[in-house]
Amino acid sequence: MPAEDLIAGRTSRDIADSVEAAVEAGRLVEAEPLPSVRGLASRLGVSPTTVSAAYRDLRLRGVVTSEAGRVTRVGVRPVSRAQQFGPVAPGLRDLSDGNPDPRMLPDVAAALGGLEVPRFLYGAPAVLPELAEIALDQFGDLPASLRSQAGPVAVVGGAMDGVERVLASRARPNDRIAVEDPGYPGVLELVRSMGMVPVGVAVDDSGPVPSSLAAALETRVAAVVVTPRAQNPTGAAVDAARARELRAVLDAHPDVLVVEDDHASLIAGAPYVSVSAGRRSWAVVRTTSKVLGPDLRTGFLLADPRTARRVAERQLVGAGWVSHVLQHLVVRLLSDDDVRTGMRLAGDLYRARRQSLLGRLAERGIAARGRSGLNVWVPVPHEVPVVQALQDRGWAVRAGEPHRTHSEPFVRITTATLGSDEAERFAGDLAAVLGRPGRTRLA
């Protein structure tokens, strides 16, 4: 059925509701074009202003995407994409989840047992001073030029909450946002759900490719979201040479906001190198999720004064603050010598496990990436057959499709819990699936 026949209503709300209902029912599918504003207004017997208002509301909710002078299309719904990642079938060894090793996380229950939390009432500071001090200490590796002109540190509900708050404070629906391709699906879907348009930037071992970033910037993007290390899914890490190249490209676009999603800072296995140095609009987001546990939902955000102020004001009238019970718990954990030692050991272990798999894959002639973080990226001719064949051999890995917009097919393997014996068996199974020769000695 043509799209125009699925849309009805006399008010902007009714028109928007009919479009959303058709999308939810699967009668309008991803990327399907919608009628022009004037064409739909004529068919429904309403003013173009009414249809424009309906389309604007749909963009704000991420149901559709459109740009000035271009056709409006059905967007990608985050919920439908999230449903792709159900539970792993029983009996499979799960290398798909992207989680840290639970055995390397601290005992939160023990920390809670002796935790004393004063009563927090309205009007008290949103951020505990002692947590702000810890956060600022963790941002000590930022260039002095950024730290000296940053606004107050914000405590947010994890890395993605921080990225969302920054984008909401500095960009608007319909803005173009440069994102990594391949990149973290959460960022890609967040941009779309905010009614913004993602523009892919190619990634290699050293992070965003400068020529690809330059091409994206020429499309007049409002912001760039970059992962400086532990890039998901490739494990890319920006080094000093690449950072200089990226900053040179960005210098030609001084008004563009740069958001650094440094989500795995404490266990990344690679040093932090700033892409934001010298910018007037920037933000760096870090989180405790990889070292204290994803359920704590606590992150730190440091940004230029204007961005910091806007984030704080919006947080105050919305969520208000991150629970002070959580803040006290994070202070206790991050102040504990044993926990800090455990974090360092976890970072070393993750590096060893990642490098172990990379070495075993290289011995079998399998190209792979994984300079930092918890994942290894392997290009494949076709994703679905490889994923299914590995399932038949007892392994669950992540297909690359949700991570990419235009990049080539791949699979992602989470190495956080992968011991050396398992790495050997997995590499052998993947080599067999890909039709590679047996193990060879490296020169």
Order of alpha helices (4+ residues) and beta strands (2+ residues): alpha-alpha-alpha-beta-beta-alpha-beta-alpha-alpha-alpha-beta-alpha-beta-alpha-beta-beta-alpha-beta-alpha-beta-beta-alpha-beta-alpha-alpha-alpha-beta-alpha-beta-beta-beta-alpha
